[in-house]
Amino acid sequence: MKLTILSRSRRSARLAGLAFLLAVSASISMEATAQTVQAPLSSKGADAPYDTTIIHALNRLTWGPRPGDVDAVRAIGLERWIDAQLHPERIDDRVLEKKLQAFETFGLSSADLLDGYNPPRELRQAVQKMRAELGEDATGAERRRAQRDLAMKYAPTMKGRPQRVLEELQAIKVLRTIESQRQLNEVLVDFWFNHFNVYARKGPVLYLTATHERLIRKHAWGRFEDLLLEVARSPAMLVYLDNWLSVDPDAARTMNARVERSMRRRGRRPPPGAGVRSGLNENYARELLELHTLGVDGGYTQQDVVEVARAFTGWTLPGLRERRPEFAFDSRAHSRGDKEVLGRTIRSGSEDEGREIIRMLARHPATARFVSWKLARRFVTDEPPPALVERAARTWERTDGEIREVVRTIVTSHEFFGPESRAVKVKTPLEFVVSAVRAAGADVSDGRDLARRIGEMGMPLYLQQPPTGYKDTADAWVSTNGLVSRLNFALDLAGGMVRGVEPDRAPIVAAAHPGARVTEILAAWLVPSGLSEATQKTIDAEVAAGLTPTRAAGLILGSPEFQRR
């Protein structure tokens, strides 16, 4: 019986069976990968080893090869192509930028987003009052009518609903990864956003996230110290890790008393805990040391965390409640006196204390090793070769943390191109979905359904709550359920059932011709590195049993070979 006419329950069982069969071939694929011969970075001809190297580079330095990419790289030479990707400012990306202008929220400042999409306090209070008045016995129709009335009343004060901000953030990211000519830039921006993760569902962070990503984009290739400083001042990070509320304990008592006196003067009775400052907050200091710079084994102590937290008191957003989220240093909130951090005395100097700590951490050998290790893990293997990490760390120290040169050291290394590094990274849901769309040569008019499906696979964009960000290692994403979910998406994509996405139909039409070698035609289109013998036999058997070329394309996109990069 053809897969296309199975019932939903029987189709799910069939998919699970196919997923298992395809998963069995993964170990064989790995064995084949280990036997790959390393090819040179340059070649006079279009020989197979050189093409294999190009495909490997495209899988790691882009969001997946598109039809024609291998030929294009071969034409200019792999070395020249890598160098061009290391300098994204030289690559014309105006076609994409023009397309992004169609988004209502694209390019808006955090203040504009707060003004236009964050429900005013009056509306939030009205919603609470409405819910209390309706009570638990209200019907759904009564609740919808009341909500509609409120929405109409307050609509003139808002440009759009908050959900639009998140939807467009996600859709913009998906479109950038799919269509940007600056592919390595998009890979690196994603890496840094994950490194400096913020959670868009926390308070007003949703309206601050676009600005956070813009500053990361601006400094992604420069000195790490500059990037680290901008992130420390980022309104999204200040709110996400609560540093905007961190003040010296003595200063907190004074500031809270001032708030309460102000409320009494206006004839309002201060509720319990009316003050907004609770004292020293260690969240940002801890993550700065553990996640952003030194690493968990970087040699710092709990007392170092406290001292760093003291140094960053007063780094705040004084206008946030008035919807003007701009960084400023508040000397009244600062913890005065010298600080001892990592055995070094930081002299009392207000805002300069935080800057000095940023400078010290950015240049610390542990930071060079830790961040180099993370970059090598992203680009090379889940367990990066220690020798490569050390070379990248030496580049860091030699160049004063020039990110471009550290990345260059990694992506031009023999470890990067070695056989033990090929097809060993499991794609995250974002990488899988985007690479499938690119492989299919699809035209994307709307990225929202793609973003939704990425979220359903366990990776909702901008919504990772822990500061660790999403993992990029296999243990986080390898599971039978996950493979079935990916296979479902692959089948929908090949069948043109993803809203706003239209794959290229020409190869599928060619594979439908009588006598055509279906699997070979489609695999050459979708997986230039090739399928394993076991996967090809599995899909050939399904084609012989009546599987259509469209569904065969979906199975190829769901194969173990396509799950790896």
URPEQUI-V18415 format. One record per backbone hydrogen bond with DSSP energy under -1.0 kcal/mol. CO is the residue of the C=O (numbers start at 1). NH is the residue of the N-H. If there is no record, write none. Layout:
BEGIN
co = [CO:CO]
nh = [NH:NH]
END
This chain:
BEGIN
co = [2:3:7:8:9:10:11:12:13:14:15:16:17:18:19:20:23:25:26:27:28:29:30:33:47:48:49:50:51:52:53:54:55:56:57:58:66:68:69:70:71:72:73:77:78:79:80:81:82:84:87:88:93:94:95:96:97:99:100:105:109:110:111:112:113:116:116:120:121:122:123:124:125:126:127:128:129:130:131:139:140:141:142:143:144:145:146:147:148:149:150:151:154:155:161:162:162:163:164:165:166:167:168:169:170:171:172:173:174:175:176:181:182:183:184:185:186:187:188:189:190:191:192:199:202:204:205:205:208:209:210:211:212:213:214:215:219:221:222:223:224:225:226:227:228:229:234:235:236:237:238:239:242:243:246:248:249:250:251:252:253:254:255:256:257:258:259:260:261:262:263:264:271:279:282:283:284:285:286:287:287:289:295:301:302:303:304:305:306:307:308:310:312:314:314:316:317:319:320:324:328:330:333:339:341:344:346:349:350:351:352:353:354:355:356:357:358:359:361:364:365:366:367:368:369:370:371:372:373:374:375:376:385:386:387:388:389:390:391:392:393:394:395:396:401:402:403:404:405:406:407:408:410:413:414:418:419:425:428:429:430:431:432:433:434:435:436:437:438:440:443:447:448:449:450:451:452:453:454:455:460:462:466:473:474:474:479:480:481:482:483:484:485:486:487:488:489:490:491:492:493:498:500:500:502:505:506:507:510:513:516:517:518:519:520:521:522:523:527:532:533:534:535:536:537:538:539:540:541:542:543:548:549:550:551:552:553:554:556:559:563]
nh = [5:6:11:12:13:14:15:16:17:18:19:20:21:22:23:24:26:29:30:31:32:33:34:36:51:52:53:54:55:56:57:58:59:60:61:62:69:72:73:74:75:76:77:81:82:83:84:85:86:87:90:91:97:98:99:100:101:102:103:108:113:114:115:116:117:159:160:124:125:126:127:128:129:130:131:132:133:134:135:143:144:145:146:147:148:149:150:151:152:153:154:155:157:158:164:165:166:167:168:169:170:171:172:173:174:175:176:177:178:179:180:183:186:187:188:189:190:191:192:193:194:195:196:202:205:207:208:209:212:213:214:215:216:217:218:219:222:404:403:227:228:229:230:231:232:233:238:239:240:241:244:242:245:246:314:252:253:254:255:256:257:258:259:260:261:262:263:264:265:266:268:267:274:247:286:287:288:289:290:291:292:295:298:305:306:307:308:309:310:311:312:313:315:316:330:328:320:324:323:326:316:333:248:346:344:341:339:352:353:355:356:357:358:359:360:361:362:363:364:368:369:370:371:372:373:374:375:376:377:378:379:380:389:390:391:392:393:394:395:396:397:398:399:401:224:406:407:408:409:410:411:412:413:417:418:421:422:565:432:433:434:435:436:437:438:439:440:442:441:504:502:451:452:453:454:455:456:457:459:458:463:200:469:476:477:478:483:484:485:486:487:488:489:490:491:492:493:494:495:497:496:501:445:446:443:509:510:511:513:516:518:521:522:523:524:525:526:527:530:536:537:538:539:540:541:542:543:544:545:547:546:552:553:554:555:556:557:558:559:563:427]
END
